[in-house]
Amino acid sequence: MSDTIFALASGAGPCAISVIRVSGPGADPALLRLCGSLPAPRRASLRRIRHPGSRELLDQCLVLRFPGPESFTGEDGFELHIHGGRAVAAGVLGALGLCDGLRLAEPGEFARRAFLNGKLDLTEAEGLADLIEATTSAQRDQALLLAGGRLREQAQDWRSAILGLQAQAEAAIDFSDEGDVPADVWDGFAAAVQNLGDQMKAALADGRRGEVLRNGFTVVLAGAPNAGKSSLMNALARRDIAIVSSIPGTTRDLIEVSFELDGMPVILVDTAGVRDAGDEIEQEGIRRTKARATAADLVLWLTAPDQVEDALVLTDAPVLRIETKSDLRSIESDPKQGFRLSARTGEGVDPLLGLIAERARKALRPEEPALISRERHRIALRDAGDALGRIRSGLPVEVAAEELRIAARALAGIIGLVGPEDVLGEIFSRFCIGK
């Protein structure tokens, strides 16, 4: 990290104010070249920004200087709050590129430096990434808890308890013949292991609602061709997304739309009509339909009044059977399904949205945020719990001590105390440039 990075940290389009961030050992020299003087730390100062070569005036803006280690990254850095025109941003970025040792930042590089310099742990960095990507209030609340250290604190508590047990186990191994070691050093060990294992098991038994909330509650619209899937998709999303046609097989690929429903993220998926016939392309669409339905949180199985209900089993996911095109059925007739609607007239659409919101809220329980929101967390916690479970099976103390080391290392991986470089690369590459 001997070089100095810079990037536009705000949107690239025309706006009132754009923010450019700089971090690294060359920050102060670069700021001196652009402004002619260094402003006081952590105080907004009005400065003229000039080209380092021609001394052409590029902008007059606010400058905030953050000497390390009291900065976001832990390094010397500064921010330029420039006017938001494209020409202004391009000119200032170009000027920074001419300063010695400065280069454009890669995605997530500011956050990665903050992690490497001990300013963030890995879960806090992930929480910041989730906060940037949050589109609903429920996602925002979960991201704030993660960025605020909720998972870190719990993982640290578990790890500290395990390290204490590890010390007991090693004392029993190494000093059992010495008089100053209490004879009851092993007392309570099994109960403590059991208690920790039960806590981790409870955290894992959350129905993956943290991951579902982060990614979105997925609702798949499925059924035979011309069952009204695309029409219902447009009605639920309140805009034209899918092509509606009376020609069977019009929808051949998955069409997805994300929207907020009662503060929760919902993903609607329109799919190809399920039938035995069809050409090779349509058959691939049907295969994708079945695969998407298998991974769905809720499947809406649609049947039109003129269709025979298909008993085809697509998925183990919850299925809600719906009769569509209710405007084409006579009032006297009984519905084949328990839920009827018409995308054309709007009958039943709002009640269906309410039902989806109810199912999503029951599955996500946003008022009780889950501890785990990523598969990485789940795998590490499962590894720690499995190690504790092996101890409960009655292992010799020497083997139990090794299992405790495995459990402690798994929990350390959640926080980022240990971990392979490729894991760090995968996490920080998902950030936007400038963060």
N, C-alpha and C positions, 0 to 999 in steps of 0.2 A: 504493500500500500504506500509506496514511495511517491507515486504520481498523484496528481490532483485532478479531480473529476468535476464536471459541470453539466447541467441539464436544465431544460425548461421544465419546471415542476407544476405548471398550470396548463390549461387548455391551449391548443395551438391556434385557435381561431381568433378573430378580432374580439377584443373585450376591453373593459376599462383598465384592468391591471393584470399584468402577467408577472410571474415570479420565476426567477432564475436562481438556482442553488449551486454553490461551489463548496467543495470540501477537500482538504488535503494540505500538505505542507507548503504548497505554493499559493495558498489562498491570499495571504496578506500581500506578498509581492505583486500578485496579479491585480488586487484591488488598488494597490498604490499606483500601478501603471495606468489604470483606467480612471482613477479619481484624483490622483495627485497627493492624497493624504488619507490617513486611516481614521475613520470615525471612532468614537468611544464605543467600547463593547456593549452589546445588548441595548443599544439606544438608536431609534430610528433617526437617521440623519439625511438631509437633502443634499444630494451631490450631482454634479454634472459628470456624465460618462462620456469619455472621449476615446477615439480609436488609438490604439497604442503606437501606431506608426505615423499616420497622417495628422493625428490630434484633432480630427474632425469630431464635432459634437454629435453624439449618437442619441442622447436622451438626458433629461433631468429627472431623477427618480429618488426614491427612498432606499437607503442602504442600511442593512442590519448586519453587524459583524459579531461573530460568535467564536472567540478564542477557545481552543481546546484546553483541557478536556471537558469544559462545561458547555458542550454542544450536543446536538442530536447524534452525530457520528462519533463524538469523542475527539475529533480532529479540529484544527483551525478551519473556519468556514465563514461564508457570508451569503446573504440573500440580496438580490436586486429586485425591487418592486417597480418594474418599468411600466410605461404605457403599453397597452395591449395590442397595438397594431402589428401586423406581420413584419413590416419593414423594420420596425424598431427591434423586435425580438431577433430577427435575422442579423441585424447589424451588431447587436450586443453579443450574441452567441459567436458570431464570426470574430469579433474582437477578442473574446476569451480564448478562442482557439489559437490565436497568435501569441498568447502569453506562454512563456517557457514552462514546460512540464505539465500543461493542462490538456485534457482530452475529454471527449464526450463520455458521459456515464453510460453504463449498460443497465438494462432493467434490474431494479432492485438493488443496485450497488450501494446507494446511500444506506439503506436498511441493513445490508450485509455488513458494511463497515461498522455500523452501530452495534450489531451483534458481536462481531469479532473484537470490538473494543470494550465489550462488557456493558454497553448501554441498554441493550435489549437481550432478553433470552429468546429462544426460538419460538415459543408459544406467543409471546408478545408481538414478535414480528409477523407471525401468521395472523394474529388478531388485527394488526394494522392492514394487512392485505385484504382480509375479509371486510373490514370497515370501509375500505375504498370501493370494494365491489358491491357492498350492500345496497339493495334496491327497495327493501321493505323495513318497517320499523322493527319487526321481529329479528331479522338478520342483523340489523344495526345493534340491537340490544345484546345479542349473543356475541357479536364481534367485540363490543366494548368490554364485556366480561373477560374474554380471552386476552385482549390487549391490556387489560388492567391487571392481569396476573392471576386470575382465578385458578386456572389449571396448573400454572407454575407453583403456586402456593401449596395446592393439594399434593402435587407430585413431590415437592420438597419435603412435606410432612411425612409422606409414606416412605420416602427414601431415608430420612433421618431415623425413623423408627426401625427400618431394616438394618441400617448401619449399627444401631444400638444392639439389635439382636445378633448381628454378625460379631460384634465385640464380645458378647456373651459366649457365643459358640467358640470363638478362638481362645477365650480364656479357659473354657472347659477343655480344649484340646491341649493348650500349651502350659497351663499353670495348675492343672488339677492336683498335682502332687505337692504344691506349695501351701504352707499353712495360712498365708494371708488371703487365700482365695476362698470366699464363702462356700460352704458345702451346698447351699441351695441356689447356686448360680444358674442352674438349669431350670429351676422352678419358674413356672409361668411362661416359659419359652413357647411351648406348644400352643397355649391359649392366645398368646400375642400373635403368633403366625396365623392362627385360625382367624382372629379378628381382622388382621390386615387383608387376608385373602378374601374374607366376606365383604369388606368395604370395596375392594377392587371389582369383585364379582357384581356387586350392586351397581357400580358405575357403568359396567359393561352392559348390564341388562336394561338398556334404555331404548331398545327398538331402533337404534341408529338414528334417533330423531335429531341429534345435533347435525349429522351429515345431511339428512333430508332437509332440514331448515336451511342449511348453508347452500345447498344445490337447488332446492325447490321441490315442492310437493307435486309429483308427476301424475297427471290424469290422462290416460290413454283412451281415445275414442275409437272403438272397434265395432265391427259388424260386417254384414254382407254388403256387396256393392249396392249403391243407391239407398242405403239405410238412412241417409241424412247426416252423415258424419261431418262433412265439410260445411254444410249449412249450420249445424249446431256449433261447430268451431267458430264460425264468424259471429254467430249470435252471442256466444259466451264471451268472446274477446271484444265484442262491440265494434268490430271493424272487419273489412273484407281482407282476409288472409289467404284462404284456400279457394281454389276454383270450384264453382258449383256447376255440375252438368248432369243431365239425365243419362249420359253415356256411361255404362258400367266400366269400371277400371280407370276412371279419370285420374284419381289420386293413386300414384304408383310409388311415391317415396314418402318418408315421414316429413310432416310439416309441424314445426314447433313454434309456440309463442309463449312468452313469459309475461305475467302480469301480477299485480298485487291484489289480493282478495282478503279484506278484513285485516290488513296489516301483515299478511303472510304471503310468501312467494309461491306461486302456482305455475306449473308448466303444463300447458295443454298440448297434446300430441294428436294430430289427425293422421290416420293410417290408411293403407290400401285396404279395399274391401276383401274380406276373407271368403274364398270359394275354391273349388277344386280345379276349375278350368282356368284358362288364361295363358298368355304367351310367356316366354322366358323372363321378360322384364317384369311383368305383373307377378309372376311367381316369386321373384326376388323381393318385390315389395311386400308380398304376403309373409315371406320368411322374416323380413325386418319387423313387420307388424307383430308377429308372435314373439320375437326376441324382445321388443320394446315393452310389450304387455307383461312379459315375465318379470321385468325389472320395475314395473309401475307400482305406485302407491295406491292407485285406484283405477279400475277399468270400467268405463261406461260401455256396456254392450247394447248397441242400438238395433232395433228391429222396426221396420216400417209395417203399416197395417196390411199391405199386400204380400208380405213375406212370411215364410214359414220360419218359426223360431229355430235357430241353429243351436244344437246342444254341444257344439264343439268347445272343448275345454282349452282355453288359451294359456291360462296362467293360474298360479296359486294365489295371486294378489286378490284383494277384495274386489268383487264384481257387483256393479249396480246395473240391473237390466232396465232398459228404458224403451218405451214405444214412442217412436217419432211420428211426425206428420199427423198429429191428432186432428187437424183441420180437415183431413180427408176421411175420417171415420164418422159414421153416423152417431148421433148422441145416444141412441138407444142401445148400441152395442157395448159389450163389456170389453175392457182392455185386456190384452194378453199379458201385459206387464203391470207391475204395481205403480209405475211412474209414467205419465204421458205428458208429451209436450209438442209444441209446434214452433220450429225455428222461424217459420214464415210470419205467423201472427204474434209470436212472442209468448204464447201461453206456456206456462211451466218453466220458462227460462230463468226467471228470478228465483223461484223456489229451488231449482237445481243448483244455482250458484250458492244459495244458502246452505244446501246440503253438502256441497263440496267444501265450503268454508267450515262447516261443522266437522266433517271428516278430517280435514287438514288440521284444525285446532286440536282435535282429539289425538291425532297422531303426533303432532309437534309439541303440544303443551308449551307454547312460548312463554307462559307465565312462570314456568319452572325450567329455566334454561339448562340444557344438558351440559355435562362437564366435557364431553368429548365431541369434537366437531370435524375431525379429520381421521381418515383411515390410518395414518401414521401413528396418531395417538392411540388408537384402538389396538393396533398390533403390539405396540410397546407395552401397554397396560396388560394385554393378554399374556405376553411373554413373562412379565413380572408375576402375574397371578398364577401362571402355570408352574413357575419355579417354586412358589410358596406351596402350591398344591402337592408337589412332589415331596416336599419336606414333611407334610402332614401324613404321608403314606408310611412314615416310620424309618427314615434314612438314618444311617450312622452320623454322628455329629460332624465328622470330617466332610462327608458329602453334603450335609445340610449347610455347612459354612460356604461351600462352593455355590450351592443353589441361591443362597442369600446374596452372594456377589453378582450372580446373574440377574437377580431381581433388581438390585440396586443399579446395575448398569443399564437395564432396560428403562427404568424411571429417569436416569440421567439423560438418556437419549431423547426423552420427551422435551426436556428443558433445553437440550443442546450442549450439555457438558461433555458429551461424547457423541460421535456420529461420523459416518463417512462423508467425504467431500461431495460425492454425487447427490446425497440427500440435501445438503445445503444448496447446491446448484439448482436442484429441482424446485426447492421452495422459493428462493429469491428470484429465479428467472420468471416467475409468474407475476412479479410486481410490475407496475408501469415504470417507464423511464422517469427519473426525477424523484423516485421514492426510495 
